[in-house]
Amino acid sequence: MAIFFRMPFDRQTCLVFAAALVFSAWPSGLVAGENPAKVDFARDIRPLLSDKCFACHGPDAKQRKADLRLDTREGAVADLDGYSAVVPGKPSESELVARITADDEDDRMPPPDSGKHLDDRQKELLRQWIAQGAEYDLHWAYKPVTRPEPPSVNNGSFVRNDIDRFVLATLRSKGHEPAGEGDRRTLIRRLSFDLTGLPPTWEQVQAFATDRSPRAVEKLVDRLLASPHYGERMAVFWLDLVRYADTMGYHSDNVQTKPLYREYVINAFNDNLAFDQFTREQLAGDLMPGATRRQRIASGYNRLNMTTREGGSQPKEYIAIYLGDRVRNVSGVWMATTLGCTECHDHKFDPFTSRDFYSLGAYFADLEETPVGPQKYKPLPTAAQQAEVDELKKQLPTLEAVLNTQTPALDAALAKWEAAQVMWTVLEPSAAAAANGTGLAIRDDRSILASGELPDVDTYTVTLKGAPAGTRAFRIEALPDDSLPKKGPGRAGNGNFVITEVIVKAGDQIVPLQNATASFEQTLANQNNPYKKWSAASAIDGDAKGASFGWAVLPKVGAAQRLVFEAAGEFNVEGELTFILKQTHGTQHTLGRFKIFATAHAGTVSADSAAPPKKIGDILAIPLAKRSDGQKKTLATHHRAFAPELAATRKELAGLKERVKRLEKAFPTSLISVRLAKPRTVRILPRGNWQDDSGPEVQPTVPARLNLANLEGRASRSDLADWVVSKENPLTARVMVNRLWALCFGRGLATPLDDFGAQGTPPTHPGLLDWLAADFMDHGWDIKRTMKLLVTSGAYRQSSTTDAETMAADPLNMWLARQGRWRLDAEMVRDNALAVSGLLAKSIGGASVKPYQPAGYWKHLNFPKRKWSHDSGTSQYRRGLYTFWCRTFLHPSMLAFDAPTREGCTAERTRSNIPQQALVLLNDPTYVEAARVFAELILRNGGDTDAKRLAWAFERALSRGASAAERDILLRLARERTEHFAANAGAAKAAATAGEWPVTTALKPEHVAAWTAVSRAILNLYETTSRF
């Protein structure tokens, strides 16, 4: 059988059997080969012309052949040098009829090599249409939405609301009657899955089955719509549309998660946020006056596109890619329009141009984003978080005022401090030499830099002048330098040095030294050091405890360090001083750069007596009486920064700031819309070529066919949002209610869900679709109200089974003579198993989680290499909605059940039936663990016989009892597996302890293992994973 392929975007291919496509595309009369008495252009002709003719004779002027246009009446009847393709009322004079019936292949249309073909019925249909006047009509999706009057029908048991009047009238016109109402057990399971994505409990099923009040269904629906899990179920549908994922998609597909947006969507559905407001907040929430946290998070919709960090990528190219992505998504989500086809050329089937594409994209040219590289996340604290930080910040000015206020007490402390200041003088080297070949260069700042030879040990001799009168202490400043390993200060490979001994001479007199201190003393590698550290004292001890020990500073290399010591007696400073720096530790631990200071300070001098900053030192050198007010203020400010009298206040302020910093660091973040002061220029890119700037510049506006009121100045995303949800927009409401209908009935009234254009199929119930769209808008875009209207209708409450004759006449259930049945979405398959087993963690919102995943599945992810580490605790058992969504390597369980990669807009998931799905249900650790825990529940609560246990298991898993055949098969399985595991203790233990969930030790492993096998079979049933 031929198979037709439809590709909404890369990696998603919908397969539809040819026969099914014929049934869906043509009314039942035409399928039987009967042409209608009155040909309907929208129903009968436009789909035919679109499929067979528009590629060469449609809206795309650049691809149009023979200057013939068949998508408009003006083009079809135009005079083409003496003939017309269509002569209304005269098929025999119409070139179109002549060409489609021509025997000569050179004249026949469509050309044989086009792959298109018209059968005799289709040719006759076109001939009849021309004979009846060749009337054209505006495409159904672009007509204004009207609210038709529901048909008058008689069927008291079926008609629950006006939806049923439309459905029943169409059914009867096709010769059908509705199926009977489904039983209570089927209905509550259907409603629970459709509205919450979760199964009902056995207790809820029993309560509903026995509730015979007229409002039983309505009460159930109200309860389910009020459930917080309703928002989660609806979020799955919405996140598919907007391509939400936790990774960026391109190249290395790095993490780029945005759980706040997902939580916003869940809450919006739970709060029943009006769809027009929901739309405005996502497209332009950041532009709303006084934008709230919720609205700013919602604006993150504009940042859900795929991005790249690949080195070497061209920013200009990716700006164009991101623009195109947004155009495709906006037009797909809200308009079910394939506007992406116009990126390179005018649309071949629909009335859209390349100008429309880039003009729509220009709305998003104001978004701040990184074309290539990591995107910038913005902090988005909750009200409580912000209030806590604001309250702390209120305390800061008071403390800062204390620290910035000079008092008499601080004046006295300043004077005392000033009197104790050590005034250091940098000594001027006149000569510097090294014993073992090291080159010592005297620099302009009076420092000495070592270079050249690098001996194991060395001794530097430096002659200095300029010591102040009364000198009594010295300071050796070890300085970093870019020329040194690790920037020094030492020349060893690790930047370290060891000064093993310092000798100071005044003339021929050796100056005795004492009270050595240092800014830092190394304690590493001290095993053989008698001081247990590389201390300052060991540098002036006369090598009393060994010549290889001295002062060192590892690991604090790369920064200045100080060695300070005092002269133990008086000496003559009128001449030059000689410093001898011994460095006999070995392994090239010699000094790289240093400077030597002296002071005549009479008080205690230590390494903490470092010279103040130059600006402060200059002020201190000025007598008090000669200082200006500004200098006094500067000095007081400097002193308050460390005055002991303010220590407690400084500590309190620092603690407060650290607490604020810690709280702000904990703020949740997300990618949101931030508006650029100047939007980027957008041009039409010829053939979509981002390198070609020859196209005209465009301003933001919507597709010309759909119109937009004239605006003053440049239109904004707010204007776009207003237009999208305007009642004059013919698409948005129709698109949304059609998708809500599909959630409840398995297929839309118009298909496919992502294409309302000429290549799509006209609605089977056009009046109903318009009535729903008008009702949706007239009632404030109320999603819950519309969902309630759908699920309380008689059409929804039908059984999903019917007689063979109806099934054969309408296999796709286009006319709704029954309810639909389908396999649950991937997330719900998982959620159902966890719920049945009692494992499901039902908390709402939060970060994405990582359930069990095969080892090595991510091995091909690079830059950087990544390894999936599954979560533990309740995070392991959260709903599938929260599973970490990696676009290039989607969780294999999700992938097996047709979850999309979300690289683009997915309005409708495929539903395949493949062996891998059964293998997932049998072998995926999540389902194995669920079966094991379910087995424990069965054994604890199911009764004292296998028959009772099986009955209990079926009630919990399927909301019904087991059939005789099911009992026979599964009880035999239970017995056989019990015997097997009783004889295989190791296998029993392995099966009875699968997963991380705590094991119930009171149960025998062989019993748990046996009933795990039974549970696995139950969880693998088609009925368990399906909605009826």
Residue pairs with C-beta under 8 A, 6 or more apart in sequence:
1 17
1 18
1 19
2 18
3 15
3 16
3 17
3 18
4 15
4 16
4 17
4 18
4 21
5 13
5 14
5 15
6 13
6 14
6 16
6 752
7 13
7 14
8 14
8 332
8 752
8 754
8 904
8 905
8 906
8 907
9 328
9 903
9 904
9 905
10 903
10 904
11 901
11 903
12 900
12 901
12 904
12 906
12 910
13 910
14 752
14 908
14 910
15 910
16 24
20 811
20 812
22 31
23 31
23 810
23 811
23 812
23 814
24 751
24 761
24 812
24 814
25 47
25 761
26 44
27 36
27 43
27 44
28 174
28 809
28 810
29 35
29 36
30 36
30 44
30 121
30 125
33 121
35 121
35 124
35 125
35 128
36 44
38 132
39 45
39 125
39 128
39 129
39 132
41 129
41 135
41 136
41 137
42 137
42 139
42 140
42 762
43 762
44 125
44 129
45 125
45 126
45 129
46 137
46 139
46 758
46 762
47 758
47 761
47 762
48 118
48 122
48 125
48 126
49 70
49 71
50 58
50 71
50 349
50 758
50 759
51 116
51 759
52 110
52 116
52 118
52 122
53 70
53 109
53 110
54 70
54 71
54 348
54 349
54 758
55 63
55 114
55 348
55 349
56 63
56 64
56 65
56 114
57 64
57 65
57 66
57 68
57 69
57 70
57 71
57 75
58 64
58 69
58 70
58 71
58 347
58 348
58 349
59 69
59 71
59 346
59 347
59 348
59 349
59 350
59 351
59 352
59 353
60 345
60 346
60 347
60 348
61 346
62 345
62 346
63 345
63 346
63 348
66 80
67 80
68 75
68 78
68 80
68 85
69 75
69 76
69 78
70 76
70 85
70 86
70 96
71 349
71 351
71 758
72 136
73 86
73 134
73 135
73 136
76 84
76 85
76 86
76 96
76 134
76 136
77 84
77 85
77 86
77 87
77 88
77 134
78 84
78 85
80 95
83 95
84 93
84 94
84 95
85 94
85 95
85 96
86 94
86 95
86 96
86 130
86 134
87 93
87 94
87 130
87 134
88 130
88 133
88 134
88 135
89 130
89 131
89 132
89 133
89 134
90 130
90 131
91 97
91 127
91 130
91 131
94 130
96 109
96 126
96 130
97 123
97 126
97 127
97 130
98 107
99 107
99 108
99 109
100 108
100 109
100 118
100 123
100 126
101 123
102 108
102 109
105 111
105 112
110 116
110 117
110 118
118 126
129 135
139 350
139 351
139 757
139 758
140 762
140 763
140 766
141 336
141 730
141 731
141 734
141 750
141 756
141 757
141 760
142 351
142 705
142 706
142 730
142 731
143 730
144 728
144 730
145 727
145 730
145 733
145 734
145 770
145 773
145 774
145 777
146 770
146 774
147 770
147 771
147 774
147 775
147 778
148 767
148 770
148 771
150 162
150 165
150 166
150 771
151 165
151 166
151 168
151 169
151 767
152 165
153 159
153 164
153 165
153 168
153 169
153 172
155 164
155 168
155 178
155 794
157 181
157 794
158 164
158 168
158 178
158 794
159 165
159 168
159 794
160 792
160 793
160 794
160 797
161 789
161 792
161 793
161 794
162 771
163 768
163 772
163 789
163 790
163 793
163 794
163 795
164 793
164 794
164 795
166 765
166 767
166 768
166 771
167 178
167 765
167 768
167 793
167 794
167 795
167 816
168 178
168 794
170 764
170 765
170 768
170 815
170 816
171 177
171 178
171 815
171 816
171 817
174 809
174 810
174 815
175 809
176 806
176 809
176 810
176 815
176 817
177 817
178 794
178 795
178 798
178 816
178 817
178 818
179 798
179 799
179 800
179 801
179 802
179 806
179 817
179 818
179 819
180 798
180 799
181 187
181 794
181 797
181 798
181 799
182 190
182 797
182 798
182 799
182 800
182 819
182 1028
183 799
184 205
184 208
184 209
185 205
185 209
185 959
185 960
186 799
186 800
186 1028
187 208
187 217
187 797
188 200
188 204
188 205
188 208
188 209
188 220
188 959
189 199
189 200
189 205
189 959
189 1027
189 1028
190 819
190 1027
190 1028
191 220
191 221
191 224
191 791
192 198
192 199
192 200
192 204
192 224
193 199
193 824
193 828
193 1027
194 233
194 743
194 744
194 791
194 1027
195 221
195 224
195 225
195 227
195 230
195 233
195 787
195 791
196 224
196 227
196 229
196 230
196 232
196 233
197 229
197 232
197 233
197 236
197 825
197 827
197 828
197 831
197 879
197 881
198 229
198 233
198 828
198 831
198 832
198 835
198 840
199 832
199 835
199 836
199 959
200 208
200 959
201 956
202 955
202 956
202 959
205 959
208 216
208 220
211 219
213 219
217 792
217 797
218 788
218 792
221 788
221 791
221 792
222 788
224 230
225 784
225 787
225 788
228 266
228 270
228 844
229 842
229 844
230 269
230 270
231 265
231 266
231 267
231 268
231 269
231 270
231 271
231 844
232 266
232 844
232 879
232 881
233 828
234 265
234 266
234 269
234 783
235 262
235 265
235 266
235 269
235 881
236 825
236 827
236 828
236 881
237 739
237 743
238 265
238 269
239 262
239 265
239 881
239 902
240 900
240 902
240 905
240 906
240 907
240 909
241 332
241 333
241 905
241 906
241 907
242 282
242 301
242 304
242 329
242 333
242 905
243 304
243 305
243 306
243 329
243 902
243 903
243 904
243 905
243 906
244 258
244 261
244 262
244 265
244 304
244 885
244 902
245 256
245 304
245 885
245 886
245 887
245 901
245 902
246 255
246 256
246 257
246 258
246 848
246 884
246 885
246 886
247 253
247 254
247 255
247 256
247 257
247 885
247 886
247 887
247 888
248 254
248 255
248 256
248 306
248 307
248 308
248 309
248 375
248 887
249 306
249 307
249 308
249 887
249 888
249 903
250 306
250 307
250 308
250 310
251 308
251 309
251 310
251 313
251 863
252 309
252 310
252 861
252 862
252 863
252 864
253 861
253 886
253 887
253 888
253 889
254 309
254 374
254 863
256 307
256 375
256 671
257 847
257 848
257 884
258 300
258 303
258 304
258 670
258 671
259 670
259 845
259 846
259 847
259 848
260 297
260 300
260 380
260 668
260 669
260 670
261 297
261 298
261 300
261 301
261 304
261 670
261 671
262 845
262 881
262 882
263 297
263 844
263 845
263 846
264 294
264 297
264 298
264 300
266 844
266 845
267 294
267 845
268 278
268 281
268 298
269 783
272 782
272 783
272 784
273 281
274 780
274 781
274 782
274 783
275 725
275 736
275 776
275 781
275 782
275 783
276 725
276 780
276 781
277 781
278 298
278 781
279 334
279 721
279 724
279 725
279 732
280 288
280 718
280 721
280 722
280 725
281 288
281 294
281 295
281 298
281 299
282 298
282 299
282 301
282 302
282 721
283 299
283 301
283 302
283 330
283 717
283 718
283 720
283 721
283 724
284 299
284 673
284 716
284 717
284 718
284 720
284 721
285 291
285 294
285 295
285 296
285 297
285 298
285 299
285 673
286 295
286 296
286 299
286 672
286 673
286 674
286 675
287 299
287 673
287 675
287 716
287 717
287 718
288 295
288 718
291 299
293 380
293 381
293 382
293 383
296 378
296 380
296 672
296 673
297 380
297 670
297 672
299 672
299 673
300 670
300 671
300 672
300 673
302 326
302 364
302 367
302 673
302 717
303 367
303 369
303 375
303 671
303 672
303 673
304 329
304 671
305 322
305 325
305 326
305 329
306 325
306 887
306 903
307 318
307 322
307 369
307 370
307 375
308 318
308 372
309 372
309 373
309 374
309 863
310 372
313 371
313 372
314 372
314 690
315 371
315 372
316 371
316 690
316 691
317 690
317 691
318 371
318 372
319 371
319 680
319 690
320 685
320 688
320 690
321 690
322 364
322 369
322 371
323 358
323 361
323 364
323 365
323 682
324 340
324 343
324 357
324 361
324 688
325 904
326 361
326 364
327 339
327 340
327 343
327 357
327 360
327 361
328 339
328 340
328 904
328 905
329 904
329 905
330 360
330 720
330 724
331 337
331 338
331 339
331 340
331 360
332 338
332 339
332 340
332 754
332 904
332 905
332 907
333 905
334 724
334 731
334 732
334 735
334 736
335 724
335 731
335 732
335 735
335 756
336 731
336 735
336 738
336 753
336 754
336 755
336 756
336 757
336 760
336 907
337 350
337 352
337 703
337 731
337 755
337 756
337 757
338 347
338 350
338 754
338 755
338 757
338 759
339 347
339 352
339 356
339 357
339 360
339 703
340 357
341 347
341 348
341 349
341 350
341 352
342 352
342 353
342 354
342 356
342 357
343 354
343 357
343 685
343 688
344 354
344 687
344 688
345 354
345 687
346 352
346 353
346 354
347 353
347 757
349 757
349 758
349 759
350 757
350 758
350 759
351 703
351 705
352 703
352 705
353 703
353 704
354 684
355 684
355 698
355 704
356 702
356 703
356 704
356 705
358 682
358 683
358 684
358 685
358 695
358 698
359 682
359 698
359 699
359 700
359 701
359 702
359 703
360 700
360 701
360 702
360 703
360 720
361 682
362 679
362 682
362 698
362 699
362 700
362 701
363 700
363 715
363 716
363 717
363 719
363 720
364 717
365 676
365 679
365 680
365 681
365 682
365 700
366 675
366 676
366 679
366 680
366 716
366 717
367 673
367 674
367 675
367 676
368 376
368 674
368 675
368 676
369 375
370 376
375 671
376 671
377 669
377 670
377 671
378 669
378 670
378 671
378 672
378 674
379 664
379 667
379 668
379 669
380 667
380 668
380 669
380 670
380 672
381 389
381 664
381 667
381 668
382 668
385 663
385 666
385 667
388 663
389 660
389 663
389 664
392 656
392 659
392 660
392 663
393 660
395 656
396 653
396 656
396 657
396 660
399 649
399 652
399 653
399 656
400 653
402 646
402 649
403 640
403 646
403 649
403 650
403 653
404 637
404 640
406 636
406 640
409 645
410 636
410 639
410 640
410 643
410 645
410 646
411 636
413 639
413 643
413 644
413 645
414 635
414 636
414 639
414 643
417 639
417 643
418 620
418 635
420 603
421 601
421 612
421 620
422 473
422 599
422 601
422 603
422 605
422 609
422 610
422 611
423 468
423 599
423 600
423 601
423 611
423 617
423 620
423 621
424 475
424 597
424 598
424 599
424 610
424 611
425 466
425 467
425 468
425 597
425 598
425 599
426 446
426 466
426 595
426 596
426 597
427 446
427 464
427 465
427 466
427 467
427 577
427 596
427 597
427 598
428 446
428 464
428 465
428 466
429 442
429 446
429 448
429 462
429 463
429 464
429 596
430 463
430 464
430 465
430 576
431 461
431 462
431 463
432 440
432 441
432 442
432 448
432 460
432 461
432 462
432 463
433 440
433 460
433 461
433 462
434 440
434 450
434 458
434 459
434 460
434 461
435 458
435 459
435 460
435 461
436 453
436 455
436 457
436 458
436 459
437 452
437 453
437 455
437 458
438 450
438 451
438 452
438 453
438 454
438 455
438 458
438 460
438 590
439 450
439 451
439 452
439 453
440 448
440 449
440 450
440 460
440 462
441 448
441 449
441 451
442 448
443 449
445 595
446 595
447 477
447 479
447 593
447 594
447 595
448 460
448 462
448 593
448 594
448 595
449 481
449 483
449 592
449 593
450 460
450 491
450 590
450 591
450 592
450 593
451 483
454 491
454 588
454 590
455 588
455 590
456 586
456 587
456 588
457 583
457 584
457 585
457 586
457 590
458 583
458 590
459 580
459 581
459 582
459 583
459 584
460 579
460 580
460 581
460 583
460 591
461 578
461 579
461 580
461 581
462 578
462 579
462 581
462 596
463 576
463 577
463 578
464 576
464 577
464 578
464 579
464 596
465 575
465 576
465 577
467 573
467 577
467 598
468 573
468 598
468 599
468 600
469 573
469 600
470 573
470 600
471 567
471 573
471 598
471 599
471 600
472 566
472 567
472 599
472 600
472 601
472 602
472 605
473 564
473 565
473 566
473 567
473 598
473 599
473 601
473 605
474 504
474 564
474 565
474 566
474 567
474 579
474 596
474 597
474 598
474 599
475 562
475 563
475 564
475 596
475 597
475 598
475 599
475 607
475 610
476 499
476 502
476 562
476 563
476 564
476 579
476 581
476 594
476 595
476 596
476 597
477 560
477 561
477 562
477 594
477 595
477 596
477 597
478 488
478 489
478 490
478 497
478 553
478 560
478 561
478 562
478 563
478 591
478 592
478 593
478 594
479 488
479 489
479 560
479 593
479 594
479 595
480 487
480 488
480 489
480 557
480 558
480 559
480 560
480 593
481 487
481 488
481 489
481 592
481 593
483 592
484 490
484 491
484 495
484 592
484 593
485 491
485 492
485 493
485 494
485 495
486 493
486 494
486 495
486 557
486 558
487 495
487 557
487 558
488 495
488 497
488 557
488 558
488 592
488 593
489 495
489 497
489 553
489 557
489 560
489 561
489 591
489 592
489 593
489 594
490 496
490 497
490 498
490 552
490 553
490 557
490 589
490 590
490 591
490 592
491 497
491 588
491 589
491 590
491 591
491 592
492 587
492 588
492 589
492 590
493 588
494 554
494 557
495 554
495 557
495 558
496 522
496 552
496 553
496 554
496 557
496 589
497 552
497 553
497 583
497 589
497 590
497 591
497 592
498 534
498 548
498 549
498 550
498 551
498 552
498 583
498 585
498 589
499 539
499 550
499 551
499 552
499 563
499 581
499 582
499 583
499 591
500 538
500 539
500 543
500 547
500 548
500 549
500 550
500 582
500 583
500 584
500 585
501 539
501 540
501 541
501 542
501 543
501 547
501 550
501 580
501 581
501 582
501 584
502 513
502 539
502 540
502 563
502 565
502 579
502 580
502 581
502 582
503 510
503 579
503 580
503 582
504 510
504 511
504 513
504 567
504 577
504 578
504 579
504 580
505 511
505 577
505 578
505 580
506 571
506 572
506 573
506 575
506 577
507 572
507 575
509 571
509 572
511 567
511 568
511 569
511 571
512 567
512 568
512 569
513 540
513 565
513 566
513 567
513 568
514 540
514 565
514 566
514 567
514 568
515 565
515 566
515 605
515 606
516 535
516 536
516 537
516 539
516 540
516 551
516 563
516 564
516 565
517 536
517 563
517 564
517 565
517 606
517 607
517 608
518 535
518 536
518 551
518 553
518 561
518 562
518 563
518 564
518 607
519 560
519 561
519 562
519 607
519 610
520 553
520 556
520 561
521 533
521 534
521 535
521 536
521 551
521 552
521 553
522 533
522 534
522 552
522 553
522 554
522 555
523 532
523 533
523 534
524 554
524 555
525 554
526 532
526 533
526 534
529 549
530 545
530 546
530 549
531 537
531 538
531 545
531 549
534 549
534 550
534 551
534 552
534 553
535 551
536 551
536 563
536 564
536 565
536 607
538 545
538 549
538 550
538 551
539 550
539 551
539 563
539 565
540 565
543 549
543 582
547 582
547 584
548 584
548 585
548 586
549 585
550 582
550 583
550 585
551 563
552 585
552 589
553 561
562 607
562 610
563 607
564 605
564 606
564 607
564 609
566 605
573 598
577 598
579 596
581 591
581 594
583 589
583 590
583 591
597 611
599 605
599 609
601 609
611 617
612 620
612 638
613 638
615 634
616 634
616 635
616 638
619 627
619 631
619 634
619 635
620 635
622 631
627 635
640 646
673 717
679 714
681 697
682 697
682 698
683 693
683 695
683 696
683 697
683 698
684 695
684 696
684 698
685 692
685 695
686 692
686 694
686 695
699 714
699 715
700 714
700 715
700 716
700 719
700 720
701 708
701 715
702 708
702 720
702 723
706 729
706 730
706 731
707 728
708 715
708 719
708 723
711 719
723 729
724 732
725 732
725 781
727 733
727 777
731 756
733 773
733 774
733 776
733 777
733 781
734 750
734 756
734 769
734 770
734 773
735 756
736 773
736 776
737 769
737 772
737 773
737 776
737 786
738 748
738 749
738 750
738 753
738 763
738 769
739 748
739 753
739 907
740 783
740 786
740 787
740 790
741 748
741 749
741 772
741 790
742 748
742 753
742 908
743 787
744 787
744 790
744 791
744 796
745 790
745 795
745 796
745 813
745 816
745 819
745 820
746 813
746 820
746 821
746 822
747 812
747 813
747 814
747 820
748 763
748 908
749 763
749 764
749 765
749 766
749 768
749 769
750 756
750 760
750 761
750 762
750 763
750 764
750 769
751 760
751 761
752 760
752 761
752 907
752 908
753 907
753 908
754 905
754 907
754 908
763 769
764 814
764 815
765 816
772 786
772 789
775 786
775 789
776 782
776 786
779 785
779 786
790 796
795 816
795 819
796 819
797 819
798 816
798 817
798 818
798 819
799 818
799 819
800 818
800 819
800 820
800 821
800 1028
801 818
802 817
802 818
806 817
806 818
810 817
813 820
819 1028
821 1026
821 1027
821 1028
822 911
822 1026
822 1027
823 829
823 897
823 911
823 913
823 1022
823 1025
823 1026
823 1027
824 832
824 1025
824 1026
824 1027
825 897
825 898
825 899
825 909
826 880
826 893
826 894
826 895
826 896
826 897
826 898
826 899
827 879
827 880
827 881
827 883
827 894
827 899
828 880
829 880
829 897
829 921
829 1025
830 851
830 879
830 880
830 893
830 926
831 840
831 879
831 880
832 1024
832 1025
833 921
833 926
833 927
833 930
833 931
833 1019
833 1024
834 840
834 877
834 879
834 926
834 930
836 930
836 934
836 956
836 957
836 1019
836 1024
837 929
837 930
837 931
837 933
837 934
837 937
837 1015
838 933
838 934
838 937
839 877
839 929
839 930
839 933
839 997
840 877
840 878
840 879
841 874
841 875
841 877
841 878
841 879
842 879
843 874
843 878
846 878
846 882
847 882
848 882
848 883
848 884
848 885
849 871
849 875
849 876
849 878
849 882
849 883
849 884
850 868
850 869
850 870
850 871
850 875
850 883
850 884
851 870
851 871
851 876
851 883
851 891
851 893
851 926
852 870
852 876
852 924
852 925
852 926
852 929
853 868
853 870
853 891
853 892
854 892
857 868
857 889
857 892
858 866
858 867
858 868
858 886
858 889
860 889
861 886
861 888
861 889
870 876
872 996
876 996
877 997
880 894
883 891
883 894
884 891
885 891
885 902
887 901
887 902
887 903
888 901
890 899
890 901
891 899
892 920
893 920
893 924
893 926
896 914
896 916
896 917
896 919
896 920
897 917
897 920
898 909
898 910
898 911
898 912
899 909
900 906
900 909
918 1020
920 927
921 927
921 1016
921 1019
921 1020
921 1025
922 928
922 1016
922 1020
925 994
925 995
927 1016
927 1019
928 994
928 995
928 1012
928 1016
929 994
929 995
929 996
929 997
930 1015
930 1019
931 1012
931 1013
931 1015
931 1016
931 1019
932 991
932 992
932 993
932 994
932 995
932 997
932 1008
932 1012
932 1015
933 995
933 997
934 953
934 956
934 957
934 1012
934 1015
934 1018
934 1019
935 1008
935 1009
935 1010
935 1011
935 1012
935 1014
935 1015
936 1000
936 1003
936 1008
937 956
938 949
938 952
938 953
938 1011
938 1014
938 1015
939 949
939 1003
939 1007
939 1008
939 1011
940 1000
940 1003
941 952
942 948
942 949
942 950
942 951
942 952
942 953
943 949
943 951
943 952
946 971
946 974
946 975
947 967
947 971
949 974
949 1011
950 962
950 967
950 970
950 971
950 974
950 1014
951 961
951 962
953 1014
953 1015
953 1018
954 960
954 961
954 962
954 966
954 1018
955 961
957 1018
957 1019
957 1021
957 1024
958 1018
958 1021
958 1023
958 1024
962 970
970 1014
970 1017
970 1018
973 1013
973 1014
973 1017
974 1010
974 1011
974 1013
974 1014
977 1009
977 1010
977 1011
977 1013
977 1014
978 1006
978 1007
978 1010
980 987
980 1010
981 987
981 988
981 991
981 1005
981 1006
981 1009
981 1010
982 988
982 1006
985 1005
985 1006
987 1009
988 1005
988 1006
988 1008
988 1009
989 1005
989 1009
990 1009
991 1005
991 1008
991 1009
991 1012
991 1013
992 999
992 1003
992 1005
992 1006
992 1008
992 1009
992 1012
993 999
993 1005
994 1012
1000 1008
1018 1024
